[in-house]
Amino acid sequence: MDLKRDIFSFWSEMPEDADVHPADERVLASRKHGFELRGLPGPYAGPLRTASVVLLFLSPGLDDRDVAHAATKAGRRWYVDQRTGKCDLPNEEQHPPAYRWLNRVIRQFGIDYGKARSTVATLNIGAYKSVHFTDRPMLSALPSSKVCLDWAQSVLFPQAKAGKRVVVCLRSANYWGLRVGESVGSLFCPPCNRGAIMLHGEMRGRVTSAVHDAVRAAVRSS
């Protein structure tokens, strides 16, 4: 499989009734792991194709209601729509746990979640949900993770370095090929705690301003 490919084309190949991407099936079936596959993968959320701000994470967490939500027709359709990279971040009705978590993370940038929904996106190296991520070796084996990293490093990061988007790494900088405390153009890797909240300091101020300005400009031009 050619891994140097468009991330959206890759995820469009996952059938609505599937729990995993077909390219990941062999790896997931051959190794023990802690992923809850019935919760459905969340490689990214929000309008990743066009978002002015992209937040980087390691993998999506698992809430008690994720499996039940994914078992519904509306839930599966929501995941299909999210995988297009064209939809807004979830509101409370669409996905309550994700809505609450994203509200908390985005609040640190001083922007309203209502405005962030159509201008901010998230991207995960690992697409599959787990309560505690303990499967780091899987990131080098799963085709979906390889496609994500290649797309980030060949498409997303160059855009950020050129100032075309603001990209902020909030978790697992080393897996993204980044260094904590460094920034290039509009690609930022601030020091953060395990909850994806930036630590206080000079970089937090710069990142907050960059995110705030990017969202404001996007809303103004829409």
N, C-alpha and C positions, 0 to 999 in steps of 0.2 A: 504494500500500500504506500502511495506517495504521501508523505506527511507534510510536504511543503504545499499546503493547499488552504483554501479559504475555510475558516472555522464554521461559518454559517452553512456552507455547502455540506460540510462534514456532518453537522448535527441535523440537517434536513433529511438525512438518510435513516434516522431513527423512527420506526413506525409508532403510531400513536398507542398501539396496544402492547408495546414492548416496555420492559423495565430497565433494559440496558441498551447501549448502542451496540449494533451488531459487531462492530470492529473490536469491542471490548469483551465479547462473550467468552472467547477462549481463555483469556487471561483470568477473568473473574471466576470461571469454572474450575481452573486448574490450581488455584492457590487459596489458602485460608485467608480470610479478611474480615474486617469488622464493619463493612458497609451494609446498610439496610437498603437493599435494592428495590424493595417495594415502595420506598419513598420517592422514587424517580430521580434521575440526575438533574442537577442544577448547575450546568457549566457557566452560565452567566444569567443576569437578570437586567431588565431595563433595555433601553434603546442603544445597545452596544454598537450598532452600525454607525450611528450619528452622534452619540453622546459627547457633550463638551467635556465631561469629567468621567473618568473610569477609575474605580476603586478595585485594587487587587487583593485577593484573599487566597487562602490555601484550599479550603473546601467548605461546602455548606454543612451546617450543623443539622441535627435531627431533633425535631420536636415530637412530642407524644401524638400530635394530630396529623403528622405528615403522611403516614400510611393510609389513614382513613380518607384524607383529602385526595391523595393520589388514586384511590380506588373508585372515585366518582367520575362520571363522564365529564362534568364541568372541570374537575381537577386536572384530569389528563389533558383536556383541551387547553387549559391555562398553560401547562408546561409546553405543549406544542407551540402555542403562540409565543411564549417567552423565547423558545429556541430559534425563532426567526430573527431575533435581535432588533425588532422594530417596535416592541410594546413598551409601555411605561412600566416603571417599577410598580409593584403591587400596592393596591389600597387595602384597607383593613378587611373589607368584605371578601376580596379575592384570596388572600392568604394572610390571616391574622398574625401567625408567628413571624413570618418574614417581614411583614409591615412593622411590627414592634421593634424588631432587631435593627432594621434599616433606619428607622426613625432615630434610634439611639446613636447609631454610628454617624449618620449624616448631620445630626444636631451639632456635633462638635465643630462643623465648618460655619456655623452661624447662618444657615440657609433654611428656608421653609421646605418641609418635605413635599408639600403640594407643588412647589416649583421644581424641586429636584426630580420628581417622578419622570418628567419628560426630557431631562437634561443630563441625568446621572445614570451610569450603569455600573454593574459589578462583574468581575471576572474571576473565576476559580481555576486553579491548576487542576485540582481533583474535582470531578463532577459529581461524585457519589456521596450521599449523606452518611454521617456517622455521629454518634454522641461524642466520642473522643477519638480524634484522628490518630490512629496508631499504625497506619499502613503506608508510611512514607516510601518504602521500597517500591510500592505499586506505581508510584508516579513515573518511574523510569520504564515501566512495563506496559502501562495502559496506552493504547494508541490515542485515546481522547486527550490524555494529558500531554502527549508529545505534540499533537496538533495545536493544542492551546499554547504551549510554550513557543513553538515555532511561529505561530501567528503573532503572538505578543512581541517577540523579539524582531520579527521581520517587517511587521506592519504597524502595530500599535506604538511601540517604543520610539521608532523613528518619527512618527507623527508628533509624539510628545516632545521629543528633543528639538523638533523644528517649531514648537510652539503652537501646533495646530489643535492639540487637545491637552488637557491636564490629566495626568495619570499619577495616582497616589498609591504606593504599596503600603498596605496596612498590616500584612501578615507574611511571614516566611520569605524575607527578602532574598536569602541565599538560593532558594529554589527558583526564584524568578531571574536569577543571575544579577541581582542588584546588591548594593551595600548600604546598610543602615547609615543614615546621616548624610548621604550624598544626593545631589540633584544635578540634572543636566537639562537645560531648557525648562520645559514644563513637566519633566519626569522627576517625581519626588519619592524619596524613601525615608520618611521621618522615623525617629525612634517611637515605638508604640508599646503599649502593654498587651497582654494576651487577649484582651477584649477589643482589640483594634482601635483603641483610643490613643491619639497622639500624646506623647509626653510634653510637658510644658517646656518651652525654650524658643530660641530664635527661629528654628525651622518650622515649628508649629504655626507661628505667626505668618510666615511666608506662604505656607501651604494653604492656610485658611484664606488669605487674601486672594491667592490664585484661583481657588475653587469658587469663592464668592464672586469674583469678577467674571469668571467663565460662565457661571450659571446666570448671572444678571445679564450678560451680553446675549446669551442664547435666548432668554425669555424676551428680551427687548426686540430681538430680530424675528421672533416667531409670529 
